[in-house]
Amino acid sequence: MVYRVEPASFPDDFPERLEAFRQAAGFSRRELARRLRTDVRILKRWNNGTRPDSANLFALFVLAAGIGLLYLLLPEAVGAGPFDREVDGE
């Protein structure tokens, strides 16, 4: 038996999400590149539609989560995780 897993679709509006995140965080392109330990040219490629590799995407999500702006990059995931649920009495 062969299992085939369809990859999750990458959002077409990623460049817009990235720009909204960068502006909300108050980062210049150079500062965002520095925090992601990448080059500004890489960010320009992402803004032009190139998909980030998994390591850079993970670093971006960790950074966004750390400053409370993950919802700008992953609006469909907000409230879907086990730690996002409210507990009665809390």
C-alpha positions, -999 to +999 in steps of 0.1 A: +000+000+000+013+034-009+003+065+010+005+099-007+004+130+013-007+161-005+014+191+006-005+219+023-010+248-001+012+278+004-007+310+007-006+331-024-008+363-003+024+354+017+043+385+005+014+407+018+013+388+051+051+392+055+049+430+048+020+434+072+040+415+099+072+435+092+054+468+095+034+458+126+066+447+143+083+480+134+112+463+117+130+476+087+138+450+061+174+450+073+163+445+109+139+416+099+167+400+079+191+403+108+166+388+133+160+359+109+197+355+103+193+358+066+200+384+039+179+413+028+180+399-007+163+368+005+135+389+019+132+406-014+128+373-031+101+363-007+083+396-014+085+387-051+068+353-046+097+329-038+087+306-010+110+306+021+127+273+029+115+254+060+143+267+083+136+303+074+098+298+077+102+282+111+125+311+123+099+336+110+070+319+128+091+317+161+099+354+158+063+363+151+050+341+179+075+356+203+063+391+197+026+382+195+021+388+158+018+352+145-018+359+136-006+382+108+013+353+091-011+325+100-046+340+105-062+307+098-043+290+126-052+314+154-074+298+180-069+263+165-041+251+188-045+233+221-030+262+240-053+287+225-084+274+242-099+292+272-104+271+303-135+276+324-127+297+355-095+312+341 
